[in-house]
Amino acid sequence: MTKISMTTREVLKQSFPNLAKDVKHFPVRDGEEPWTLHEVEELAALLLDDKERLQGELRAADAELSDLLRNSGDGAGDDQADYGSSALEREQELTLVNNMRDLLDQTSHAIERIAAGTYATCEVTGLPIGKARLQAFPRATLSVEAKAREERR
């Protein structure tokens, strides 16, 4: 288990004032131990850190993409290979920015679910997502079964 600093603990208390009470109601799958406050605090701290990191990375990536788009008309003498290379670079940067936005949205949604006391509950079935799944991927909103059904479609 990771030791949580006093500063992080204060941030957690401000961000999730009802966490100590809510954690008692977070569901678990058959055979799993109930959630502990420390386990959820670790996940919440990780998510808050990830959100801050992703916001910074997204600002930098947005700026880089803006520069690429702004300079896309430069180099009127570029040949087709240079133009294709520039287009590929813009496309890759755009994909990176979109993926980062999606991950930031998932992270924010997980934080909102913790704050609302609905974390660990599948958004489709209402059943427990599972501690192991959430500890591996804290942004998960679906149980393994619901995710498998979604992927089959």
C-alpha positions in Angstrom: 0.0 0.0 0.0 1.1 3.5 -0.8 1.5 6.1 1.9 -0.6 9.1 1.3 0.9 12.5 2.2 -0.8 14.9 4.5 -1.2 17.4 1.7 -2.8 14.8 -0.6 -5.1 13.7 2.3 -6.3 17.3 2.7 -7.0 17.5 -1.0 -8.9 14.3 -0.9 -11.0 15.5 2.1 -11.8 18.7 0.2 -12.6 16.9 -3.1 -14.5 14.1 -1.5 -16.0 15.2 1.8 -18.3 12.1 2.1 -15.7 9.5 1.0 -15.4 7.8 4.5 -19.2 7.3 4.5 -19.5 6.5 0.8 -16.8 3.9 0.6 -18.9 1.6 2.9 -21.5 1.4 0.1 -19.1 0.8 -2.9 -20.1 -2.6 -4.1 -17.7 -5.6 -4.5 -18.0 -8.8 -6.5 -18.6 -12.1 -4.8 -15.4 -13.3 -3.0 -13.9 -9.8 -2.8 -13.2 -8.0 0.5 -15.1 -4.7 1.0 -13.5 -1.5 -0.1 -11.3 0.2 2.5 -11.0 4.0 2.8 -7.3 3.7 2.1 -7.8 1.7 -1.1 -10.3 4.3 -2.5 -8.1 7.2 -1.3 -5.2 5.7 -3.3 -7.3 5.5 -6.5 -8.7 8.9 -6.0 -5.3 10.4 -5.5 -4.0 8.7 -8.6 -7.0 10.0 -10.6 -6.5 13.6 -9.3 -2.8 13.4 -10.2 -3.6 12.0 -13.6 -6.1 14.7 -14.2 -3.6 17.5 -13.4 -0.9 15.8 -15.5 -3.3 15.3 -18.5 -4.5 18.9 -18.4 -0.9 20.1 -18.6 0.0 17.6 -21.4 -3.2 18.6 -23.3 -2.3 22.3 -23.1 1.1 21.6 -24.5 -0.2 19.2 -27.3 -2.9 21.7 -28.2 -0.3 24.4 -28.6 1.9 22.1 -30.7 -1.1 21.2 -32.9 -2.0 24.9 -33.3 1.6 25.6 -34.5 1.5 22.7 -36.9 -1.9 23.9 -38.4 -0.7 27.5 -38.5 2.5 26.6 -40.3 0.8 24.1 -42.7 0.7 26.6 -45.5 4.4 27.5 -45.2 6.9 26.1 -47.6 5.2 26.8 -50.9 8.1 25.0 -52.6 7.6 21.8 -50.7 7.3 18.7 -52.9 4.6 16.1 -52.5 6.6 14.0 -50.1 7.2 17.0 -47.8 3.5 17.8 -48.0 2.5 14.2 -47.2 5.0 14.1 -44.3 3.5 17.3 -42.8 0.0 16.0 -43.2 0.9 12.8 -41.5 2.5 14.7 -38.6 -0.6 16.8 -38.2 -2.8 13.7 -38.3 -0.7 12.0 -35.6 -0.7 15.1 -33.4 -4.5 15.4 -33.8 -5.0 11.7 -32.9 -2.8 12.2 -29.8 -4.7 15.3 -28.7 -8.1 13.5 -29.2 -6.9 10.4 -27.2 -5.6 12.7 -24.4 -9.0 14.5 -24.3 -10.8 11.1 -24.1 -8.5 10.0 -21.3 -9.0 13.3 -19.4 -12.8 12.9 -19.8 -12.7 9.3 -18.5 -10.5 10.5 -15.5 -12.9 13.4 -14.7 -15.9 11.1 -14.9 -14.2 8.6 -12.5 -13.5 11.5 -10.1 -17.2 12.6 -10.4 -18.3 9.0 -9.7 -16.2 8.9 -6.5 -17.6 12.2 -5.4 -21.2 11.1 -6.1 -20.7 7.8 -4.3 -21.4 5.7 -7.4 -17.9 4.5 -8.0 -17.4 0.7 -8.5 -20.9 0.3 -9.9 -21.4 -0.7 -13.5 -23.2 2.0 -15.4 -25.0 -0.5 -17.6 -25.9 -3.4 -15.2 -25.8 -1.7 -11.8 -23.6 -4.6 -10.6 -20.2 -4.3 -9.0 -17.3 -3.6 -11.4 -14.8 -5.4 -9.3 -12.0 -4.2 -7.2 -9.3 -5.9 -9.2 -10.6 -4.3 -12.4 -10.7 -0.8 -10.9 -7.3 -1.2 -9.3 -5.9 -2.1 -12.7 -8.0 0.6 -14.6 -9.5 3.1 -12.1 -11.5 4.8 -14.9 -13.6 1.7 -15.7 -17.3 2.3 -15.7 -18.4 -1.2 -16.9 -18.2 -4.6 -15.3 -16.2 -7.2 -17.3 -19.4 -8.8 -18.5 -20.9 -5.5 -19.7 -17.6 -4.5 -21.4 -17.5 -7.9 -23.2 -21.1 -7.4 -24.4 -20.2 -3.9 -25.6 -17.2 -5.1 -27.5 -19.1 -7.9 -29.3 -21.4 -5.3 -30.9 
